[in-house]
């Protein structure tokens, strides 16, 4: 059941990130084309910067769900399993606590900005554009909670996978690893 929820949550975040990436691409191309013909769009810079912030926040939720955020698996893996569990739970508590603060204070920012609009698009509320802070923070908390059983299991058993090390070793042939000569 949890695997199904995680699968659909991953797809949900993936669709959001892909839609934001596609939308940002369209906006950037439009901005380039219009500037090329000396017809700059008044709203381009403001909307593009907001789109980039949204992509960053929602992309971070996707990265958190996939366990691709910054970490130190080598250090934690050096601990015995009991300490790995403690370190993993402490880490998750800190992350979730931080994003709970962002949900709270991000919501306050949204309330403060009620009635304010974008400079270049007066029909678009700044509260809407800044809603990404509490919404994406809540999505990150959900992602962390959905991953928590996997994190605890990894801490109890084999330890955490070092994604950077794995990626670096993918290009090396097995014979080179055995002989100590990598390309």
CNS distance restraints for C-alpha pairs under 8 A (distance, minus, plus):
assign (resid   1 and name CA) (resid   5 and name CA) 6.43 0.50 0.50
assign (resid   2 and name CA) (resid   6 and name CA) 6.07 0.50 0.50
assign (resid   2 and name CA) (resid 146 and name CA) 7.65 0.50 0.50
assign (resid   3 and name CA) (resid   7 and name CA) 6.03 0.50 0.50
assign (resid   4 and name CA) (resid   8 and name CA) 6.30 0.50 0.50
assign (resid   5 and name CA) (resid   9 and name CA) 5.98 0.50 0.50
assign (resid   6 and name CA) (resid  10 and name CA) 5.99 0.50 0.50
assign (resid   6 and name CA) (resid 146 and name CA) 6.62 0.50 0.50
assign (resid   7 and name CA) (resid  11 and name CA) 6.36 0.50 0.50
assign (resid   8 and name CA) (resid  12 and name CA) 6.04 0.50 0.50
assign (resid   9 and name CA) (resid  13 and name CA) 6.24 0.50 0.50
assign (resid  10 and name CA) (resid  14 and name CA) 5.98 0.50 0.50
assign (resid  10 and name CA) (resid  62 and name CA) 6.79 0.50 0.50
assign (resid  10 and name CA) (resid  65 and name CA) 6.95 0.50 0.50
assign (resid  10 and name CA) (resid  66 and name CA) 7.86 0.50 0.50
assign (resid  11 and name CA) (resid  15 and name CA) 6.05 0.50 0.50
assign (resid  12 and name CA) (resid  16 and name CA) 6.42 0.50 0.50
assign (resid  13 and name CA) (resid  17 and name CA) 6.16 0.50 0.50
assign (resid  13 and name CA) (resid  58 and name CA) 7.14 0.50 0.50
assign (resid  13 and name CA) (resid  59 and name CA) 7.68 0.50 0.50
assign (resid  13 and name CA) (resid  61 and name CA) 7.16 0.50 0.50
assign (resid  13 and name CA) (resid  62 and name CA) 5.53 0.50 0.50
assign (resid  14 and name CA) (resid  18 and name CA) 5.98 0.50 0.50
assign (resid  14 and name CA) (resid  62 and name CA) 6.65 0.50 0.50
assign (resid  15 and name CA) (resid  19 and name CA) 5.93 0.50 0.50
assign (resid  16 and name CA) (resid  20 and name CA) 6.14 0.50 0.50
assign (resid  16 and name CA) (resid  58 and name CA) 7.13 0.50 0.50
assign (resid  17 and name CA) (resid  21 and name CA) 6.06 0.50 0.50
assign (resid  17 and name CA) (resid  55 and name CA) 6.20 0.50 0.50
assign (resid  17 and name CA) (resid  58 and name CA) 6.14 0.50 0.50
assign (resid  17 and name CA) (resid  59 and name CA) 5.67 0.50 0.50
assign (resid  17 and name CA) (resid  62 and name CA) 7.78 0.50 0.50
assign (resid  18 and name CA) (resid  22 and name CA) 6.05 0.50 0.50
assign (resid  19 and name CA) (resid  23 and name CA) 5.98 0.50 0.50
assign (resid  20 and name CA) (resid  24 and name CA) 5.93 0.50 0.50
assign (resid  20 and name CA) (resid  51 and name CA) 7.00 0.50 0.50
assign (resid  20 and name CA) (resid  54 and name CA) 7.45 0.50 0.50
assign (resid  20 and name CA) (resid  55 and name CA) 5.82 0.50 0.50
assign (resid  21 and name CA) (resid  25 and name CA) 6.07 0.50 0.50
assign (resid  21 and name CA) (resid  55 and name CA) 6.77 0.50 0.50
assign (resid  22 and name CA) (resid  26 and name CA) 6.25 0.50 0.50
assign (resid  23 and name CA) (resid  27 and name CA) 6.22 0.50 0.50
assign (resid  23 and name CA) (resid  51 and name CA) 8.00 0.50 0.50
assign (resid  24 and name CA) (resid  28 and name CA) 6.09 0.50 0.50
assign (resid  24 and name CA) (resid  48 and name CA) 6.54 0.50 0.50
assign (resid  24 and name CA) (resid  51 and name CA) 6.04 0.50 0.50
assign (resid  24 and name CA) (resid  52 and name CA) 7.20 0.50 0.50
assign (resid  25 and name CA) (resid  29 and name CA) 6.12 0.50 0.50
assign (resid  26 and name CA) (resid  30 and name CA) 6.02 0.50 0.50
assign (resid  27 and name CA) (resid  31 and name CA) 6.06 0.50 0.50
assign (resid  27 and name CA) (resid  44 and name CA) 7.17 0.50 0.50
assign (resid  27 and name CA) (resid  48 and name CA) 6.69 0.50 0.50
assign (resid  28 and name CA) (resid  32 and name CA) 6.19 0.50 0.50
assign (resid  28 and name CA) (resid  44 and name CA) 7.92 0.50 0.50
assign (resid  28 and name CA) (resid  48 and name CA) 7.04 0.50 0.50
assign (resid  29 and name CA) (resid  33 and name CA) 6.12 0.50 0.50
assign (resid  30 and name CA) (resid  34 and name CA) 6.00 0.50 0.50
assign (resid  31 and name CA) (resid  35 and name CA) 6.06 0.50 0.50
assign (resid  31 and name CA) (resid  40 and name CA) 6.84 0.50 0.50
assign (resid  31 and name CA) (resid  41 and name CA) 6.49 0.50 0.50
assign (resid  31 and name CA) (resid  44 and name CA) 6.10 0.50 0.50
assign (resid  32 and name CA) (resid  36 and name CA) 6.02 0.50 0.50
assign (resid  33 and name CA) (resid  37 and name CA) 6.50 0.50 0.50
assign (resid  34 and name CA) (resid  38 and name CA) 6.29 0.50 0.50
assign (resid  34 and name CA) (resid  39 and name CA) 5.00 0.50 0.50
assign (resid  34 and name CA) (resid  40 and name CA) 5.27 0.50 0.50
assign (resid  34 and name CA) (resid  41 and name CA) 6.73 0.50 0.50
assign (resid  35 and name CA) (resid  39 and name CA) 5.43 0.50 0.50
assign (resid  35 and name CA) (resid  40 and name CA) 4.70 0.50 0.50
assign (resid  35 and name CA) (resid  41 and name CA) 7.63 0.50 0.50
assign (resid  40 and name CA) (resid  44 and name CA) 7.89 0.50 0.50
assign (resid  42 and name CA) (resid 120 and name CA) 6.19 0.50 0.50
assign (resid  43 and name CA) (resid  47 and name CA) 6.06 0.50 0.50
assign (resid  43 and name CA) (resid 120 and name CA) 4.95 0.50 0.50
assign (resid  43 and name CA) (resid 121 and name CA) 6.46 0.50 0.50
assign (resid  44 and name CA) (resid  48 and name CA) 5.89 0.50 0.50
assign (resid  45 and name CA) (resid  49 and name CA) 6.13 0.50 0.50
assign (resid  46 and name CA) (resid  50 and name CA) 6.30 0.50 0.50
assign (resid  46 and name CA) (resid 118 and name CA) 7.93 0.50 0.50
assign (resid  46 and name CA) (resid 120 and name CA) 7.20 0.50 0.50
assign (resid  47 and name CA) (resid  51 and name CA) 5.98 0.50 0.50
assign (resid  48 and name CA) (resid  52 and name CA) 6.16 0.50 0.50
assign (resid  49 and name CA) (resid  53 and name CA) 6.32 0.50 0.50
assign (resid  50 and name CA) (resid  54 and name CA) 6.20 0.50 0.50
assign (resid  50 and name CA) (resid 129 and name CA) 6.92 0.50 0.50
assign (resid  51 and name CA) (resid  55 and name CA) 6.09 0.50 0.50
assign (resid  52 and name CA) (resid  56 and name CA) 6.12 0.50 0.50
assign (resid  53 and name CA) (resid  57 and name CA) 6.26 0.50 0.50
assign (resid  54 and name CA) (resid  58 and name CA) 6.03 0.50 0.50
assign (resid  54 and name CA) (resid 132 and name CA) 6.19 0.50 0.50
assign (resid  55 and name CA) (resid  59 and name CA) 5.53 0.50 0.50
assign (resid  56 and name CA) (resid  60 and name CA) 5.96 0.50 0.50
assign (resid  57 and name CA) (resid  61 and name CA) 6.54 0.50 0.50
assign (resid  57 and name CA) (resid 132 and name CA) 6.96 0.50 0.50
assign (resid  57 and name CA) (resid 133 and name CA) 7.30 0.50 0.50
assign (resid  57 and name CA) (resid 136 and name CA) 5.83 0.50 0.50
assign (resid  57 and name CA) (resid 137 and name CA) 7.80 0.50 0.50
assign (resid  58 and name CA) (resid  62 and name CA) 6.52 0.50 0.50
assign (resid  58 and name CA) (resid 132 and name CA) 7.91 0.50 0.50
assign (resid  58 and name CA) (resid 136 and name CA) 5.65 0.50 0.50
assign (resid  59 and name CA) (resid  63 and name CA) 6.15 0.50 0.50
assign (resid  60 and name CA) (resid  64 and name CA) 5.97 0.50 0.50
assign (resid  60 and name CA) (resid  69 and name CA) 7.81 0.50 0.50
assign (resid  60 and name CA) (resid 140 and name CA) 7.38 0.50 0.50
assign (resid  61 and name CA) (resid  65 and name CA) 6.16 0.50 0.50
assign (resid  61 and name CA) (resid 136 and name CA) 6.43 0.50 0.50
assign (resid  61 and name CA) (resid 137 and name CA) 7.54 0.50 0.50
assign (resid  61 and name CA) (resid 139 and name CA) 5.95 0.50 0.50
assign (resid  61 and name CA) (resid 140 and name CA) 4.58 0.50 0.50
assign (resid  61 and name CA) (resid 143 and name CA) 6.78 0.50 0.50
assign (resid  62 and name CA) (resid  66 and name CA) 6.32 0.50 0.50
assign (resid  62 and name CA) (resid 140 and name CA) 7.78 0.50 0.50
assign (resid  62 and name CA) (resid 143 and name CA) 7.76 0.50 0.50
assign (resid  63 and name CA) (resid  67 and name CA) 6.04 0.50 0.50
assign (resid  63 and name CA) (resid  68 and name CA) 4.93 0.50 0.50
assign (resid  63 and name CA) (resid  69 and name CA) 5.89 0.50 0.50
assign (resid  64 and name CA) (resid  68 and name CA) 5.97 0.50 0.50
assign (resid  64 and name CA) (resid  69 and name CA) 5.74 0.50 0.50
assign (resid  64 and name CA) (resid 140 and name CA) 6.27 0.50 0.50
assign (resid  64 and name CA) (resid 143 and name CA) 6.14 0.50 0.50
assign (resid  64 and name CA) (resid 144 and name CA) 6.54 0.50 0.50
assign (resid  65 and name CA) (resid 140 and name CA) 7.20 0.50 0.50
assign (resid  65 and name CA) (resid 143 and name CA) 4.49 0.50 0.50
assign (resid  65 and name CA) (resid 144 and name CA) 6.31 0.50 0.50
assign (resid  65 and name CA) (resid 146 and name CA) 7.56 0.50 0.50
assign (resid  65 and name CA) (resid 147 and name CA) 6.64 0.50 0.50
assign (resid  67 and name CA) (resid 147 and name CA) 7.75 0.50 0.50
assign (resid  68 and name CA) (resid 163 and name CA) 7.55 0.50 0.50
assign (resid  72 and name CA) (resid  76 and name CA) 6.51 0.50 0.50
assign (resid  72 and name CA) (resid 162 and name CA) 7.94 0.50 0.50
assign (resid  73 and name CA) (resid  77 and name CA) 5.72 0.50 0.50
assign (resid  73 and name CA) (resid 159 and name CA) 7.76 0.50 0.50
assign (resid  73 and name CA) (resid 160 and name CA) 5.51 0.50 0.50
assign (resid  73 and name CA) (resid 161 and name CA) 6.63 0.50 0.50
assign (resid  73 and name CA) (resid 162 and name CA) 5.69 0.50 0.50
assign (resid  74 and name CA) (resid  78 and name CA) 6.39 0.50 0.50
assign (resid  74 and name CA) (resid 160 and name CA) 7.90 0.50 0.50
assign (resid  74 and name CA) (resid 162 and name CA) 6.98 0.50 0.50
assign (resid  75 and name CA) (resid  79 and name CA) 7.27 0.50 0.50
assign (resid  76 and name CA) (resid  84 and name CA) 5.88 0.50 0.50
assign (resid  76 and name CA) (resid  87 and name CA) 7.15 0.50 0.50
assign (resid  76 and name CA) (resid 159 and name CA) 7.74 0.50 0.50
assign (resid  76 and name CA) (resid 160 and name CA) 7.75 0.50 0.50
assign (resid  77 and name CA) (resid  84 and name CA) 6.81 0.50 0.50
assign (resid  77 and name CA) (resid 155 and name CA) 7.92 0.50 0.50
assign (resid  77 and name CA) (resid 159 and name CA) 5.25 0.50 0.50
assign (resid  77 and name CA) (resid 160 and name CA) 6.40 0.50 0.50
assign (resid  79 and name CA) (resid  83 and name CA) 5.76 0.50 0.50
assign (resid  79 and name CA) (resid  84 and name CA) 5.62 0.50 0.50
assign (resid  80 and name CA) (resid  84 and name CA) 6.16 0.50 0.50
assign (resid  81 and name CA) (resid  85 and name CA) 6.25 0.50 0.50
assign (resid  81 and name CA) (resid 155 and name CA) 6.04 0.50 0.50
assign (resid  81 and name CA) (resid 156 and name CA) 5.08 0.50 0.50
assign (resid  81 and name CA) (resid 157 and name CA) 6.75 0.50 0.50
assign (resid  81 and name CA) (resid 159 and name CA) 7.69 0.50 0.50
assign (resid  82 and name CA) (resid  86 and name CA) 6.51 0.50 0.50
assign (resid  82 and name CA) (resid 155 and name CA) 7.94 0.50 0.50
assign (resid  82 and name CA) (resid 156 and name CA) 6.89 0.50 0.50
assign (resid  83 and name CA) (resid  87 and name CA) 5.98 0.50 0.50
assign (resid  84 and name CA) (resid  88 and name CA) 5.92 0.50 0.50
assign (resid  84 and name CA) (resid 155 and name CA) 5.16 0.50 0.50
assign (resid  84 and name CA) (resid 156 and name CA) 7.03 0.50 0.50
assign (resid  84 and name CA) (resid 159 and name CA) 7.61 0.50 0.50
assign (resid  85 and name CA) (resid  89 and name CA) 6.04 0.50 0.50
assign (resid  85 and name CA) (resid 152 and name CA) 6.11 0.50 0.50
assign (resid  85 and name CA) (resid 155 and name CA) 5.04 0.50 0.50
assign (resid  85 and name CA) (resid 156 and name CA) 6.15 0.50 0.50
assign (resid  86 and name CA) (resid  90 and name CA) 6.05 0.50 0.50
assign (resid  87 and name CA) (resid  91 and name CA) 6.03 0.50 0.50
assign (resid  88 and name CA) (resid  92 and name CA) 6.14 0.50 0.50
assign (resid  88 and name CA) (resid 151 and name CA) 7.02 0.50 0.50
assign (resid  88 and name CA) (resid 152 and name CA) 7.01 0.50 0.50
assign (resid  88 and name CA) (resid 155 and name CA) 6.82 0.50 0.50
assign (resid  89 and name CA) (resid  93 and name CA) 6.07 0.50 0.50
assign (resid  89 and name CA) (resid 152 and name CA) 7.56 0.50 0.50
assign (resid  90 and name CA) (resid  94 and name CA) 6.21 0.50 0.50
assign (resid  91 and name CA) (resid  95 and name CA) 6.23 0.50 0.50
assign (resid  92 and name CA) (resid  96 and name CA) 5.99 0.50 0.50
assign (resid  92 and name CA) (resid 144 and name CA) 7.21 0.50 0.50
assign (resid  92 and name CA) (resid 148 and name CA) 7.78 0.50 0.50
assign (resid  93 and name CA) (resid  97 and name CA) 5.83 0.50 0.50
assign (resid  94 and name CA) (resid  98 and name CA) 6.05 0.50 0.50
assign (resid  95 and name CA) (resid  99 and name CA) 6.32 0.50 0.50
assign (resid  96 and name CA) (resid 100 and name CA) 6.05 0.50 0.50
assign (resid  96 and name CA) (resid 141 and name CA) 5.64 0.50 0.50
assign (resid  96 and name CA) (resid 144 and name CA) 7.23 0.50 0.50
assign (resid  97 and name CA) (resid 101 and name CA) 6.38 0.50 0.50
assign (resid  98 and name CA) (resid 102 and name CA) 6.45 0.50 0.50
assign (resid  99 and name CA) (resid 103 and name CA) 6.10 0.50 0.50
assign (resid  99 and name CA) (resid 137 and name CA) 5.32 0.50 0.50
assign (resid  99 and name CA) (resid 138 and name CA) 7.08 0.50 0.50
assign (resid  99 and name CA) (resid 140 and name CA) 7.33 0.50 0.50
assign (resid  99 and name CA) (resid 141 and name CA) 6.55 0.50 0.50
assign (resid 100 and name CA) (resid 104 and name CA) 6.24 0.50 0.50
assign (resid 100 and name CA) (resid 137 and name CA) 7.25 0.50 0.50
assign (resid 100 and name CA) (resid 138 and name CA) 7.37 0.50 0.50
assign (resid 100 and name CA) (resid 141 and name CA) 7.54 0.50 0.50
assign (resid 101 and name CA) (resid 105 and name CA) 5.98 0.50 0.50
assign (resid 101 and name CA) (resid 106 and name CA) 7.96 0.50 0.50
assign (resid 102 and name CA) (resid 106 and name CA) 5.27 0.50 0.50
assign (resid 102 and name CA) (resid 107 and name CA) 7.97 0.50 0.50
assign (resid 102 and name CA) (resid 133 and name CA) 6.79 0.50 0.50
assign (resid 102 and name CA) (resid 134 and name CA) 6.06 0.50 0.50
assign (resid 102 and name CA) (resid 137 and name CA) 6.27 0.50 0.50
assign (resid 103 and name CA) (resid 107 and name CA) 5.96 0.50 0.50
assign (resid 103 and name CA) (resid 133 and name CA) 6.85 0.50 0.50
assign (resid 103 and name CA) (resid 134 and name CA) 4.03 0.50 0.50
assign (resid 103 and name CA) (resid 135 and name CA) 7.11 0.50 0.50
assign (resid 103 and name CA) (resid 137 and name CA) 5.73 0.50 0.50
assign (resid 103 and name CA) (resid 138 and name CA) 6.30 0.50 0.50
assign (resid 104 and name CA) (resid 108 and name CA) 6.51 0.50 0.50
assign (resid 104 and name CA) (resid 134 and name CA) 7.04 0.50 0.50
assign (resid 105 and name CA) (resid 109 and name CA) 6.25 0.50 0.50
assign (resid 105 and name CA) (resid 134 and name CA) 7.74 0.50 0.50
assign (resid 106 and name CA) (resid 110 and name CA) 6.29 0.50 0.50
assign (resid 106 and name CA) (resid 130 and name CA) 7.77 0.50 0.50
assign (resid 106 and name CA) (resid 131 and name CA) 7.28 0.50 0.50
assign (resid 106 and name CA) (resid 133 and name CA) 5.33 0.50 0.50
assign (resid 106 and name CA) (resid 134 and name CA) 4.87 0.50 0.50
assign (resid 107 and name CA) (resid 111 and name CA) 6.28 0.50 0.50
assign (resid 107 and name CA) (resid 131 and name CA) 7.30 0.50 0.50
assign (resid 107 and name CA) (resid 133 and name CA) 7.74 0.50 0.50
assign (resid 107 and name CA) (resid 134 and name CA) 5.72 0.50 0.50
assign (resid 108 and name CA) (resid 112 and name CA) 6.18 0.50 0.50
assign (resid 109 and name CA) (resid 113 and name CA) 6.21 0.50 0.50
assign (resid 109 and name CA) (resid 127 and name CA) 7.72 0.50 0.50
assign (resid 109 and name CA) (resid 130 and name CA) 7.56 0.50 0.50
assign (resid 110 and name CA) (resid 114 and name CA) 6.53 0.50 0.50
assign (resid 110 and name CA) (resid 126 and name CA) 7.78 0.50 0.50
assign (resid 110 and name CA) (resid 127 and name CA) 4.66 0.50 0.50
assign (resid 110 and name CA) (resid 128 and name CA) 7.50 0.50 0.50
assign (resid 110 and name CA) (resid 130 and name CA) 6.14 0.50 0.50
assign (resid 110 and name CA) (resid 131 and name CA) 6.05 0.50 0.50
assign (resid 111 and name CA) (resid 127 and name CA) 7.00 0.50 0.50
assign (resid 112 and name CA) (resid 127 and name CA) 7.92 0.50 0.50
assign (resid 113 and name CA) (resid 126 and name CA) 6.04 0.50 0.50
assign (resid 113 and name CA) (resid 127 and name CA) 5.09 0.50 0.50
assign (resid 114 and name CA) (resid 125 and name CA) 7.39 0.50 0.50
assign (resid 114 and name CA) (resid 126 and name CA) 7.27 0.50 0.50
assign (resid 114 and name CA) (resid 127 and name CA) 5.56 0.50 0.50
assign (resid 115 and name CA) (resid 125 and name CA) 6.89 0.50 0.50
assign (resid 115 and name CA) (resid 126 and name CA) 7.82 0.50 0.50
assign (resid 115 and name CA) (resid 127 and name CA) 7.77 0.50 0.50
assign (resid 116 and name CA) (resid 125 and name CA) 5.90 0.50 0.50
assign (resid 116 and name CA) (resid 126 and name CA) 5.54 0.50 0.50
assign (resid 116 and name CA) (resid 127 and name CA) 7.16 0.50 0.50
assign (resid 117 and name CA) (resid 121 and name CA) 7.19 0.50 0.50
assign (resid 117 and name CA) (resid 122 and name CA) 5.19 0.50 0.50
assign (resid 117 and name CA) (resid 123 and name CA) 6.65 0.50 0.50
assign (resid 117 and name CA) (resid 124 and name CA) 5.51 0.50 0.50
assign (resid 117 and name CA) (resid 125 and name CA) 4.29 0.50 0.50
assign (resid 117 and name CA) (resid 126 and name CA) 4.87 0.50 0.50
assign (resid 117 and name CA) (resid 127 and name CA) 7.84 0.50 0.50
assign (resid 118 and name CA) (resid 122 and name CA) 5.32 0.50 0.50
assign (resid 118 and name CA) (resid 123 and name CA) 7.52 0.50 0.50
assign (resid 118 and name CA) (resid 124 and name CA) 5.86 0.50 0.50
assign (resid 118 and name CA) (resid 125 and name CA) 6.29 0.50 0.50
assign (resid 118 and name CA) (resid 126 and name CA) 5.84 0.50 0.50
assign (resid 124 and name CA) (resid 128 and name CA) 7.38 0.50 0.50
assign (resid 124 and name CA) (resid 129 and name CA) 7.96 0.50 0.50
assign (resid 125 and name CA) (resid 129 and name CA) 6.69 0.50 0.50
assign (resid 126 and name CA) (resid 130 and name CA) 6.07 0.50 0.50
assign (resid 127 and name CA) (resid 131 and name CA) 5.95 0.50 0.50
assign (resid 128 and name CA) (resid 132 and name CA) 7.75 0.50 0.50
assign (resid 131 and name CA) (resid 135 and name CA) 6.15 0.50 0.50
assign (resid 132 and name CA) (resid 136 and name CA) 5.52 0.50 0.50
assign (resid 132 and name CA) (resid 137 and name CA) 7.92 0.50 0.50
assign (resid 133 and name CA) (resid 137 and name CA) 5.98 0.50 0.50
assign (resid 134 and name CA) (resid 138 and name CA) 6.09 0.50 0.50
assign (resid 135 and name CA) (resid 139 and name CA) 6.32 0.50 0.50
assign (resid 136 and name CA) (resid 140 and name CA) 6.14 0.50 0.50
assign (resid 137 and name CA) (resid 141 and name CA) 6.32 0.50 0.50
assign (resid 138 and name CA) (resid 142 and name CA) 6.30 0.50 0.50
assign (resid 139 and name CA) (resid 143 and name CA) 6.14 0.50 0.50
assign (resid 140 and name CA) (resid 144 and name CA) 6.15 0.50 0.50
assign (resid 141 and name CA) (resid 145 and name CA) 6.19 0.50 0.50
assign (resid 142 and name CA) (resid 146 and name CA) 6.10 0.50 0.50
assign (resid 143 and name CA) (resid 147 and name CA) 6.24 0.50 0.50
assign (resid 144 and name CA) (resid 148 and name CA) 6.04 0.50 0.50
assign (resid 147 and name CA) (resid 151 and name CA) 6.19 0.50 0.50
assign (resid 148 and name CA) (resid 152 and name CA) 6.15 0.50 0.50
assign (resid 149 and name CA) (resid 153 and name CA) 6.14 0.50 0.50
assign (resid 150 and name CA) (resid 154 and name CA) 6.12 0.50 0.50
assign (resid 151 and name CA) (resid 155 and name CA) 6.14 0.50 0.50
assign (resid 151 and name CA) (resid 160 and name CA) 7.93 0.50 0.50
assign (resid 152 and name CA) (resid 156 and name CA) 6.14 0.50 0.50
assign (resid 153 and name CA) (resid 157 and name CA) 6.13 0.50 0.50
assign (resid 154 and name CA) (resid 158 and name CA) 5.82 0.50 0.50
assign (resid 154 and name CA) (resid 159 and name CA) 4.95 0.50 0.50
assign (resid 154 and name CA) (resid 160 and name CA) 5.79 0.50 0.50
assign (resid 155 and name CA) (resid 159 and name CA) 4.92 0.50 0.50
assign (resid 155 and name CA) (resid 160 and name CA) 6.64 0.50 0.50
assign (resid 161 and name CA) (resid 166 and name CA) 7.87 0.50 0.50
assign (resid 162 and name CA) (resid 166 and name CA) 6.14 0.50 0.50
assign (resid 163 and name CA) (resid 167 and name CA) 6.04 0.50 0.50
assign (resid 164 and name CA) (resid 168 and name CA) 6.13 0.50 0.50
assign (resid 165 and name CA) (resid 169 and name CA) 6.14 0.50 0.50
assign (resid 166 and name CA) (resid 170 and name CA) 6.21 0.50 0.50
assign (resid 167 and name CA) (resid 171 and name CA) 7.67 0.50 0.50
assign (resid 168 and name CA) (resid 172 and name CA) 7.84 0.50 0.50
assign (resid 172 and name CA) (resid 176 and name CA) 6.62 0.50 0.50
assign (resid 172 and name CA) (resid 177 and name CA) 7.05 0.50 0.50
assign (resid 172 and name CA) (resid 182 and name CA) 6.06 0.50 0.50
assign (resid 172 and name CA) (resid 183 and name CA) 6.82 0.50 0.50
assign (resid 173 and name CA) (resid 177 and name CA) 6.71 0.50 0.50
assign (resid 173 and name CA) (resid 182 and name CA) 7.48 0.50 0.50
assign (resid 174 and name CA) (resid 178 and name CA) 6.46 0.50 0.50
assign (resid 175 and name CA) (resid 179 and name CA) 6.25 0.50 0.50
assign (resid 176 and name CA) (resid 180 and name CA) 5.61 0.50 0.50
assign (resid 176 and name CA) (resid 181 and name CA) 4.76 0.50 0.50
assign (resid 176 and name CA) (resid 182 and name CA) 5.01 0.50 0.50
assign (resid 176 and name CA) (resid 183 and name CA) 7.65 0.50 0.50
assign (resid 177 and name CA) (resid 181 and name CA) 6.46 0.50 0.50
assign (resid 177 and name CA) (resid 182 and name CA) 6.50 0.50 0.50
